[in-house]
Amino acid sequence: MRETKQLKVWKSKFGKNYTDRNITDPAIRVSAFKRMIDGLNIKKILEVRCGSGHNLIALSKIGKYQLIGIELQEYAVKKARESSNLISVIEGNCFEIPFVDSYFDLVFTSGVLIHIAKKDLPKAIDEIYRISKKYILAIEYYAPEDTIIHYRGYNDLLWKRDFKKYFLKQKSDLGCINEGFWSKEEGFDDCNWWLFEKKAKSLKKIIYEEEKNSSNYSGQDNID
């Protein structure tokens, strides 16, 4: 299993204390989530590092989704499982997500990518991208340039970044279809958010793949 310095910190008592300290009423975020996912045709949703589950519970108040979270802090996993029978939570991390490619319609993070070192961020983005069938939502602190934030005695545990730039640079077939900002009064801690969509395959390529998987495939790969 992949292990980083940051993961070790969050698995420790530091992470447990964070869970106890950050108690969020899911109801305060319902309106924001409605706006962010409005109009999306989605059924399966995964939150990467779901904490005690408040975001997933907020989503359960919006529609009938299959709601799953992955969380590395054992104590937070226990709290999340106890919080609602409408969500499912497994223990794990963002570098090794135990689901097949394109399993979820929407994969999202909230205050998670900010805690990943720059050298490890590409792997996290790869995994989030891999398991998303259509949409990726990132709700994170923003800065136009990478900025280290001194955080509870650590200088290597929190960074503000332009995460939109990171996603679009790393994944050329992603498009940012919506974005905005949430203040503390709106239930988030002054965070930017970006909604990405995987661009649809061309009709010609879809037809080609369907034919190749059928008994009528001639064996001629005549696709541009």
PyMOL commands that set and color helices and strands:
alter all, ss='L'
color gray80, all
select helices_A, chain A and resi 5-11+13-21+26-37+54-60+74-83+113-115+121-131+163-170+184-186+203-212
alter helices_A, ss='H'
color red, helices_A
select strands_A, chain A and resi 44-48+66-71+88-91+104-110+132-140+147-148+159-160+174-182+191-198
alter strands_A, ss='S'
color yellow, strands_A
deselect
rebuild
show_as cartoon
